[in-house]
């Protein structure tokens, strides 16, 4: 499995000048190959090719808290807190957080190969299917990428839970045992109003070269949408961004022979993330892409602003809100300024344009407070 960055981490709210950490270090400190819940019910056996997901957006939300800085707050922080505080206060939900989020991620990558739906009730299935077709045609990648939806409801499905137990839990060697363990989790679900309803249990957004897969969780879209971004733009923006990571996978050895930025891990990750923002924006505003008009551009920019982070020293730093917004604007301006409005740059041409202009994105002059 080819990877860029990310991982399974503890619950904390970042990008705060006065930070209130949600202490789930007891959950995150479990061995990476044998993660356990806070209640030590089960030990997870990870597939041999499993690793941190490329561009795992869960990390931008539940990653390590960072030192206070002048990085600006966003409405996304307030929405995170609204759902994080009750989750941490609920001992049953708290105890199952690591187990549930890990199992749902593993299920999305390795087991969920049936018909897909997007949105808790499938309300965005048509949109995501349409966007995936558009992206495949736009970037010349027909029949290459699989897109899976991730849902909290999966963790309330007895058969799905039994599949997870059978495949990923140490010591489960019969279907009967798998169902017994699944029933234990269902009993926990019945005791807590947050299991598995909290958006934190379907918070993934990542791309991986394993089966050329993209996974987008309902919870992730919910949190960003509640930050003030229309849901269809959230789905389109995240999908386009993760698709850009698939483009990077295809070209990684040529584009990044020494890593994304060849300096330190945080620079390396930021470089590839900002390029993904740029490529997503180019598609989203192109006349032959998603064709968002000027009335929706502000929403579109806001999406990238909201998912910025201030973890400057973190290996998972994606770029500040202002930098991510600037990367998105660079893509929009490229699409808008094309002499031939119907012309689509090749993947290589778009990459070279970003390389030539990335210095204008990361300069301190682009940083501002909302």
N, C-alpha and C positions, 0 to 999 in steps of 0.2 A: 504494500500500500504506500503510494507516494504521498508525502506530507509537506506542508509548508509551515504551519505553526498551530498552536492551540493546546488543548488538553482538558482534563476534567479537574475542576478546581473548586474552591469553597465559595460560599455565598457571601459577597460583600458588595457594598455600593461604592463606586469610584467616582472620580472627577468632582470631588467635594473639597471646598476650602475648610469646612468644619465637618469632618468625616465621622460617621457613626457606623463602625464596622458591625456587620451581622456575623457573629462569631460561630462559624461552622468549621473551624480548623480541625476539630476532632474528627469530622467527616473526611476532610481532604487529606489528612495525614496517613490514611490507610495505604498499605503497600499497593503500588500501581498494578501489580499482577494479581493481587488478591484483595480487591476492594471489599469492604464490609460496610454495613449500615452502622449508624450510631448504636443500634441495639444488638449488633453482632449476630444477626439472624442467619445470614448467608455470606459465603465468600464467592466472589465472582471469578470465573476462569476466563480470561480474555483470549480470543483467537490469536494465534501466533503472529498474524499480520496486522493486528489491531494497534493503532497508535493515535496520537492526537490528530484531530481532523484539520485539514487545511482550512484556514479562515473559519474556524468555529466561532460563530457569532455569540454563542453562549459565553465565551470567555470575555467578550467585551462587556457583558452584563454581570456575570458572576465570577469575574476574575479577581485577582488580588487587589486590595485597596492600595492606592499609591499615596505618596507624601503630598501634603497640601501644596498647591501651586496656583499660578495665576490663570490656569486654564478655566475657561468659562463653563458654568453649569448649563444644563439643558433641561427641558421639561421631562426628558426621558428619565433623568435621575429621580424626579418626584414620582413618576409612575413605577419605577423599580421599587422604591421604598414602600409604596402602597401595598404591593404584593409580597415584598420580602419580610416586612415586619410581622404580619400574622403567621407567615410560614415558620419563622424562627421561634415564635411564641407557642406554637403548637408542638408538643413533644412527640406526637406520633408522626406528623408531617416532617418535622426536623429529623427524626431518627431514620426516616425512609428516604430522605432527599438524595443522598449519594446513590443508593441502590436504584431508585426509580429513574433518576436522570440517566444513569449509566445503562440500565437495561433498555430504556427507550431508545437511546442512541445505538446500542448494539442491534436491537431489533430493526431499526431503520436501515442499518447498513447491511446486515447479513440475512435477515429472515423475511422482510416485507417485500415480497416480489409479486403480490397480487395486484388487482386493479387499484389504482390510486385515487384518492380524493383530497381536496384541499379546502381548508376551513373546517371547523368543528362539525358542520352539517353538510359539507360538500359545496357550500355556496360559492366558492371561488375555483371550482374544478374547471369550468369552461374557460375562465380567464387564464389560469396557469397553463392549461393545455394549449391554448392559442399562443401565448407568449413563448412557450417552448418551441412550437413550430416556427414562429417568427425568428427566434434566435438561431435555430439550426440553419435556416435559410440565409439569414443576414450574415453569419460568420462562415458559411460554407461547411457546416458540420452535420450533414444529414445522418440520422439514425445512430448518433454517437453517444448522446447523453441521456441518462435516465434521471427522472425527477420524482422523488418520493415525498409525500406529506408525512409529518409526524404529529401524533395526536395524543392528548392526555387520556382519551377514551380507551386507547390500546391497553393502558395499565389497569383497566377495569373489565377486561375481556378475559374470561377464564382460559380459553384455549390459547390465546396469545401469551398469557402469563405462563401457562404450562410449557409452551414452546421455548420461552426465555429460560425457564428453570432447567429444562432438559438440555439446552445448548450451552448455557453460560454459568450455571451454578455448580460448585464443587460438590460431589457426592450424590448428584441426582442421576441415577442410571436406569430408572424405569419411568414409564408414563404415569404409573400410579403415584409414585413419589412426587413427580412434577405437579400433578393435580393437587396433591396434599399441600405442597408449598404454595401453589397458586391460591388455594383457599385461605391460607394464612394471610396472604396479602390482601385478598378481598375482604377479609374480616377487619383488617386495619383500615381499609378504605371506608368501610361502613362506620367506623368510629370517628373519622376525621372529616370535616367539611372541605378540607383542602386536598384530600387524596381521592382521585388524582386531578381534581378540578383546577388547582393552581396553575397558571400559565408557566410557572417555573419547571414543570415536568414535561413541557413540549417546547423547549426554548432553543432547540438546535437550529443552526443555519450554517451549513458547511458544504464543501465540495471535496471529493476524494477520488483518486484515480482508481480505487477499487470499484470495478464495474462502471467506471466513469459516471459516478453518482453525485447527485445534488439532493440534499435533504433540507426541507424548510418546515419548521414547526409552527403549529397554530399559536402557541404561546408567544413566540418571538414576534409574529405579526401583530398579535393583540397588543403587546406592550408598546410597540412602535406606533401603531395606529392610535392608541390612547394618548400618545404624546402630541397628537395633533396632525398626523399625516393620514390622508385618505388611504383606506385599506388596499385598494387596487394599485396604488402607487407603491405601497410597501411590498406587496407581492411581486410586482414587476421589477422594482429596484433590487430587491434581494436576489431574485432569480437571475437578473442580468449580471449582478455582481459575482454570484457564484459561477455563472457560466464563464465569466472572464477568467476565473481561476482555472477552469478546465482548459481554456485557451493557453494559459500559462503552463499548465502541466504538459501540453503538447509541445511547447517550445522551450521548456525550461533549460535544457542543456545548452541551447544556442543563445537564449536571451540572458541567462543568469549563470554563466560558467563558474563564477566565483561567488554565487549567492546574489540576492536581490540588490544589495548595496555595498557588499564587500568591506564593510567597516565593523559594526557590532550587530548583535542579534536584533536589537530594537530597530535599527536603521534598515536591516534586511527585510523585516516583516513590514515595516511602514511602506517601504518602496513598492513591494508587490501589492499591498492593500490599496495604496493610492492609485496604482495603475489599474486595478480592478474597478475602482470607483470611476476612473476616467473612461474605461472601455464601456462600462455599464451606461454612463451618461451619454456617450456617443450613440449607442443603440437607442436609448430611451427617447431621445429628441430628434433622431434622424427621420427624414421624410419616408424612408422605407423601413424604419424600425417601429418603435411604439408610437411615434408621432405625437408626443405630448405638445400641446400648444402653450402659448405664453401665459395663459391664465392658470396653468397647472405647474409652471416651472418653479414657482415659489415653493409649492408643496414638495416638488421633486428635490430641490436644493435642501429643504428642511430635513428630508429623510437622511441625507448624508451628514448633515450637521448633527442630528440627534444620535447617530450611532458612532460618533467620534469618541475618543477616550483620551485621558491625560496621563496614562502610564508610561511616561517618557523613558524610564529605565527598564521597563518590562520587555521581555523577549516577544511578547504578544502585542506590543504597541501597534495600533492600526493607523495612527495619525490623529491629530487633534480635531475637534469638530470643525474648526476653521479650515484646516488643511484638507479634510475630506470634502468640504464644501467647495474649496478651490479646485480640487481634482475633478469634481463633478462639473463645475463651471467650464473647465478647460475642454471637457468632452462635449458639452453643449455648444460652446463657441465654435469648436471644430465642425460639428454637424451643421450649424447655422451659417457658417461662412463659406461652405463649399461652393465653388463656382458652378458646378453641376449638382443641383440639389438631389438628383436621383442617384448620384454616384456613391458607392460604398467603398471606403478605403479597404485595402487588403489588411489582414491581421498584422502583417509585418510593417506595413506603412503606418498603421495606427500605433504600433509599439515604438517605432522610431520617432514619431511625433511626440509621444509622451517622454521619451528619453531626452529629447531636445528641450522640453519645457518643464521638466519636473522641478528644476531649481526655483522656478517662480512659485511653485506650490508650497514648498517647505521653508521658504524664507520667512523670517520673523514678521515681515511686513504684512503677511496674510493673517496673522493672529489678531482676533478682536473679541470683545465680550458682547454677548447677545443682550 
